Amino acid sequence: MPSAMLNLEMPADEVDSLQTFAGEHGLTVAELVGRFAKGLKTVGPASIHPEVLALTGLVPADWDVKADHRRHLLDKHR
């Protein structure tokens, strides 16, 4: 696979952290960034648990939560 040059400008402390992390794991910063980039390709859309998905749409989109909460507090403290 052909390679390409990539220049990044980052805060020095973040670069130091990357270098430290890469060194602790026996990698170069280029390998670390390459693995991260490759991982981005394999990540699909976030899957939502079916039970959570079943709950969607139960709360009306036009529900004024703040006003309802205010009414609740007024009723509660009468």
N, C-alpha and C positions, 0 to 999 in steps of 0.2 A: 504494500500500500504506500503510495507516495506521501511524503510529509510536507508540511508547510510551516513557515515561520509565523509565530504569534507573539506579539509584544503586548504586554499588559501593564497598565499603570495602576498600582494599588498602594494603599497606605503601607509604610515600611513595617509596622507591627504585624499586619496581616501576611506580608511576604515572609517575615521571620517565622510566623506560626506555620505557614505552609512548608517552609524548609525544614523546620523542626519535626513536624508530623511526618513528612516524607522520609527524612533521615531515620526516624525511629522505626519506620516500617520497611526500610531497605529499598526505597524508591527515590527517583528524582522528582522534582516538582513537575517536570513535563509529563512523566508517567502518571503522576497523581491526577493532574488536570485531564490527561487523556482518558484515564479510567472514569473520571467523573463525567466527561462528555459522552463516553460510550454508554454509561449508565442512564443518561438522559434519553437515549434512543430506545432503550428497552422498557422504560416506564410508560405504561399505558394510561388511559384515563382512570382517574381515581374511581375505584369500585365502591359503591355504597351498599352496605349490608341490606339484604332484602327486607328485614324487619323495619329498618329505618326508612327505606324507600316506600314501604306500605303506609307510613305515617304522613308522607308528603301530601299536601293538599288538604289536610284536615283543618288547618287554621286558615280562615278566609284572608286573602291577600289585602283586602281593604280594612282589616280590623285595626282600630286605633288603640293600640295597647296602652299607651300612656293615659289616654282619657279613661279607659276602662279601669286602669289601676287607681287613678284619682277618685273615680266614683266608688270603687271598693273601699278605699281608705276613708272617704267621707261617711259611707254607710257604717263602717266598722267603728268609727270614733264618735258616733252620735249618741 
